[in-house]
Amino acid sequence: MDSIIKYFPELTAEQIEKLSRLGALYQDWNEKINVISRKDMAHFYERHVLHSLGIAKVIQFKPGTKVLDLGTGGGFPGVPLAIMFPDTHFHLVDSIGKKISVVKDVAKQLKLSNIEAQQVRVETLIRRYDFVVSRAVTRFASMLPWVKGKFKKEDFNELQNGLLLLKGGDVDEEMEETRTGYITFHLEDYFHEEFFQTKKVVYVPWEGKR
């Protein structure tokens, strides 16, 4: 938690309290089902919470923004972002029911009323969003058909509506498969821990023509 407070000094006491409780909640769930790899639990705040909040270094969602977390798993990046942006609505979806059960319980325990968690395949959703966020779910070329038609036409955030993807390693080869315009933000520019040296937020503006 210390590193999160260091990198986000604007956090309120309520946000710090909720973020502080995440570790115990996920530890408890991890003893029932394997939500997070056991070795990663020792680095929970760095590799899951702070990593998710990398998106908050790229964009500050304005109140009323609607965000889809595609393939959220146990709730990342959606849960930490929902704590960070209480006036933004987050729709966390995954096809695996056990993981959505975890998200629903965490949201209930922390009284995160801006989270909606649903077991569903993203292709079947008909709602539209300002942004889609995701963390290492699949290659971008495979994701493109899933998100087609999912974006609102009107922009009101600092960035144009689009995708914000947490990825690692060399992203250029993967992103250039689709000849899609994108911007890469290197998380090592914001966070000094060694883990972030290869981590990135890839922003893909959605221009409506794809």
Salt bridges, closest charged atoms under 4 A:
GLU14 OE2 - LYS18 NZ 3.19
GLU17 OE2 - ARG21 NH1 3.62
ASP28 OD2 - LYS32 NZ 3.39
ASP40 OD1 - ARG47 NH1 3.09
ASP40 OD2 - HIS48 NE2 3.24
GLU116 OE1 - HIS89 NE2 3.64
GLU116 OE2 - HIS91 NE2 3.84
GLU116 OE1 - ARG127 NH1 2.93
GLU123 OE2 - ARG121 NE 3.50
GLU174 OE2 - LYS167 NZ 2.73
GLU177 OE2 - ARG139 NH2 2.64
GLU207 OE1 - LYS209 NZ 3.29
